[in-house]
Amino acid sequence: MLISIILAISLSSPAFAEDKNTKAEPKIINKTDGVIYTLNYKKSIPSNFTKFSGSEKSGKKTYKITWKVKKEFESKTIIYAKVKLTKKKKVKSYTILYNKYGDKIKTIKGSRDVYVDNGVKWVELNTNAKKEKYKWFFQKRSVVRTFATKKVVKFYLNNKYINTTSYNNLNYTLTKEYQKNDDKSKYVLSSEFVQSDNKFFYNLAKKIIKNNKTDYDKAQAILSWMQVNYKYGNYGGSRYDALTAYSQGKVHGLNCIDSAHLTSALLRALNIPVRYKQNGYEDGDTFYGHVWIYTYVKHNGSYKWLCGQPSAEVSSYNESLEYGLNSHSFFPNWCALDHLEGYYLVSHKFNMQKFIRYNNKWFRTSQYVIFNNKTISKTWIY
């Protein structure tokens, strides 16, 4: 998708403003202080027939100026990634505990760190390491072409011609900017319950994937490792973040939400995009709810979101050709299930059903923080 075309004249020559028109007829592209510059061309790419002409007045003198392209002597492509910056702020927090009947039991006052927006920076992807690190971020590609031109200035006084001065080998650049890809950065970034920027997860993931090269094979290896090493924990809500799930899950097992936290941390540590999915299923008077992950990998020649079931024990999954990653083989098949209205969710985060342990008991919670004198609720995961 073409974003913009930017022209710039070197030395003291005025800079041309943005122009997206590629038609043959003249087009006014800059008008300041009585100076009018027009762009005449038959092609979007400059040629020997391309001219930039204009005029300006100073008292009774008139200068008619023409730039003519002579040759192109440099062309380069630059790719930038758009990186959103954040900063950490400590804020007051209030955690409300509820019992299994939904009764409010206690409010715990405290503080916590939150991350807030702090602008944007454009990172030039001039090394392979940067290209890999930022490949899921919004990117733009700039094609910068530099041309040698001849500048001809004709002088007039009271509309009578006086003389002509020519300047050879003046340079101008033509920059075309394109959107290179969409932004999937939120699916690889660390969060409160998915601490994928912790070196522990990167080192662990590297051990798990061994010599696997493709993201698809790496995702398969991590899902299989989860299914072999963690039994299903039959409890509701979310009790653990990814770090705690790694250790506590070996003792108590992990339910579907906390399995998804740990799996997401391992995959994101390898720069593989992951998102959560929640759905429900009703069988007569019985209701089933489930949370699992989708990972964005190249499979059968193209990138796609593929279903993965980290909480499926090894004895109950098969490698599904339809969905690409290890899936539940028992009923219902969550990967293929229709969306249940009011329970369906697809997101880069899972910000609900948080449980904490208080006085040796588990309580469902809600939380809000005070930020800039405003109350912000449901901020467990961000």
N, C-alpha and C positions, 0 to 999 in steps of 0.2 A: 504494500500500500504506500503510495507516494505521499510523503508528509510535506516537504518543502523544497524549493530551489533557492539557493542563496548565492548572490553574486557579489564579489568584492574586488575593487580596483586598487592596485598598490600605489605607493608614493602619495602624492597629494590629490590624486584623482578621487572624486566622490564615490562612495559605496552605493551600489544598487540595492534597492530594497527587495523583499521577498516577492517572487513571481511564480505562479503556478500555471500560467497560460502558455500553451505551446502552439497557438495559432499564428498564421503568417502576418496578420495585420499589426500595425504599431500598437503598442500598449503603454500608457503612462505608468511608470513604476516608481517614480520618486518625484516629489514636488516640494521643495523647501527653499525659502528665501528667494522666490522668483526664479529658481532654476528648475527647468523641466527636462527630464531625460526620458527618451523613448527607446523601446527595444524592438528592432525589426529583425525577423528571422523566418526562414522557411522550414527549419528543422529544430527539434529540441536540443540536438547536439551542435555546438558551434562549428562553423566551417569557414573557409576563406571568404564566403559571401556574407558572413554575419557581421553586422555593424551595430554599434551602440552610438547613438548620436543625440545631441541636445544643444541648448544655447543658454546663455546667461547674459544679463545686462549689468553694467556698472556705469552709472551716469549716462553719457551719450555713446559709450563703447559697447559693442556687441561681440561676443565670442561664440562662434559656431564650432562645436567640438565633435569629432567623429573618432570612434575607436574601431579598428578593423583587426579581426583575429588573423594571425599569421600562421601559427602552428601550436600544437599541443606538445608540451615537453615533460609533463609529469602527471601521473594518475595513481591514486592510492585509495584503498578502502580501510576505513576505521570503524570498529564496532564498539559500542558503549552499552553498558548495563545500568539500569536504573535501580539504585539501592536506597531503600527507605531507612533513614537513620532514627534511632531511638535513644532515649536517655532514661536512666533509672531514678525513680523518686520514691521516697519512703512516705507512706500515707497511713492514716488511722484506719483500722479495720474492725468490723463487728461480725462475729460468727454466731449464728443462731442455731441451737440444737433442738431437734424434734424427735420425739419417740416414734415407735412404729404405728401409733394411732394418729400421728400428725399433730400432737399437742406440743406447744412450745415449752421447752424445759429450761433453757438457760441462754443468756447472751454473753459471749466471751469478747471482751475488748482487748485490742492489741494493735499491732502495726505490721505492715508488710511492704515489700517492694513491688512497684508496678513499673512497667515500661511505657513511655508515652512518645508520641511522634516528635521527631526533632529534625525535620527537613529531609531533603533528598540529595544524593550526590550521584554523578555519572562517572562510572569507572571504565576506563579504556581497557578493553580486553586484548592486551598486547603480549600476553604470555599464555602458554597452554594451561598453566595452573589456574589463571584467572578465567579462561574460557570454560574450564571444567567447573570451577566453583560457582560461577554465575550463569550457567547454561539455562537454568529454569527461571531467571529473572527477565523482566521486560527488557528488550534490547532494541537498539536502533542502529542501522548501518549507514554510514556516511561515505559516499563516493566523492572524493575531492580531486578535481582535475584542474591543472594549472596551464594557462595558455599564454603565449607571447603575442602581444598586440602592437599595433602602430596607432599612435594618437596624432591626429591632425587638428590643429587649431587655426581657424580663419578669423582675422580681426576686421571689424567694421567700425566706422565712425560715422554717425548720422546716416546709417544704412548704406554707406559707401565702403567698398572693399579696400583694405589697406595692405595686408600681407598675410602669409601663411607660415606657420611654424609646425614642424613635424617632430615627433618623438618616437624613436624605434624601441622595440623590445621592452615595453612596459608589460607588466604581468597582471592578469586577473584570474581569479579562481571561481570555478563553478562547483557548488556542493549540492548534491542530491541526497536527501535523507529518506530512508525507508524504515518502516516498522519491520523488525526481523522476526519477532515471535511474540506470543502473548505472555502474561505473567503468571507463573506457577510457583513463585518463590514462597508463598505462605504454606505450601505443602512440604517444604524441606526445612523450614526454620524451626528452631527450638521453641518450646513453650514451657509453661509452668509444670505441666505433668508429662511432658515429652522432652527431656533434657538432652536432646540429640547433639548439642554442642559440647557435652561432657566427653573428654577423651576416653573415658571408660567404655562408652558405647562404640566408639570407632574401633578401638583395639579389640573389643569382643567380637564385633561384626566381622573384622578382618580374619579372625581365627575361624569363625563359623563358615565363611564363604570359601575359604581355602584358595583353590586355584580357579574358581569360577570367574569368567571374564565378562559376560553380559549381565545387564541389570536384571533381566528375566531369571537367569540361573541363580543370581545372588538372592533375589527375592524368594525363589523356591527353597534355597538352602536355609534361609532364616526362618521361613514358615515351618519347614520340617524340623528344624532345631527346637522351635517353640513347642511343637506338637509332641515331640519325643521327651522333652525335659520338664514340661509343666503339666500337671494334671489339672482337670477342671475344678475350680472352687465354686461351690454352690452357695453364693451369697449375692445379695442385690446391691445395686449402686456401684460406686467406685471407691475403693479403700486406699489404693496405692498409686503413687506416681511411678514413672518408669524405673527410677533407681531403686525405690523400695520394693517394687514388684519383683525385681530380679532376685532379691534375697528372700523376702517373705513368701513369694510364690512357691519356692521350693519346699517350704514348710507347710503352708496352708492351701496351696493351689491358687489358681487365678481364675476369676470369672471372665466373661467375654470382654468387658470394658477394660479391665486392667491388663489382660492379654494384648489388647489393641494398643494400649499405652506403650508397653515394652516393645512390641513389634515395630511400632512407629518410630521409636527412638533408634532402634538398630538400623532400620531402613533409611531414615533421614540422615543418620550419621554417615551413610555411604552416598548421600546426595541423591537418593531415590525418592521421588514424591509419594506421599501417602495421605489419604483422607479417610475419615471415619464414615461409617454408614450405620444407621439404626433403622430397624423395622419391627413390626409386630405381626402376629398371626393368631387368628381366632379359630378354634376348632370346637364348635358347639359352645359350651359354657367355659371352656378352658382357653386362657390367653397365654401366648408365648411372646417374649421380647428378646431381642438379640442385637448386639453391636459387633461389628467386624471392620475390616479395612479393605480399601482398594488401593492398589499401587499402580503408578503410571510407568509402564515399561514398553519397550519395543518387542513385539511378538508377531510372528508370521509377516514380517516386512513392514509393519507400521506401529506407531505408538498408540496405546489405548489404556484405559483404566481396567485393570483386571481384579477380580474378586479374590480375596484371600481369607482363610479361616484359621487364625492362630490358636483359637481355643478348641479346635477339633482334635481329639486325641488320635494318636497314630493309627489305632485300630479301626477308626471310623471315617477315614477320608480316602478319596481317590483323586488322581490327577485328572481334572476335567478338561477335555480338549475344548469344550465350549467356552469355559471361563478362563482357562489358561493357567490358573494357580490352584493349589490344593484346596478342595472345597468339601463341605459336609456331604456325605453320601446318604445320611439318614434324613428322614422326612421331618420338617419341610426343607427343601433346598433353598436356603436363604438367598443365594446368589440370583435365583430365577424368580423369587417370590414377587407378586404384585405389591405395590405400595399400599400400606394401611394408613388411611387418612387420620391425621392427628398424632401419628407416632413415627412417621417417616422423617429421616434427617440425613443429609449429606453435608459434611463440613470438614474443614481442616483441623477443627478442634472439637472436643466433647465437653461442654461446659455445664453439665447437669448431673444430678444423682450422686453428689459427693458425700461420702460418709467419713467420719473421723472417730477415733477411739478416745473416750473421756471417762475417767473413773472406771476403767476396765469394761466399758460397754460401748457398743457402736451406735452412733446417732446420725441420722440424716441431717444435713446442714443446708443453710443458705448463708450467703455472705454479702456484705456490702462494704464499700470503702468511701471515705470522704476525700475528694480530690478537687482542689480549687473551690472549696466551700460548696461543692455539689455532691450529692449522694449518687454513687454508681453501684448498681446491684449486679448479682450473678457474675462475679469476677474471679471465680476460682481458676478458670483456665483462659489464657489469653494468647 
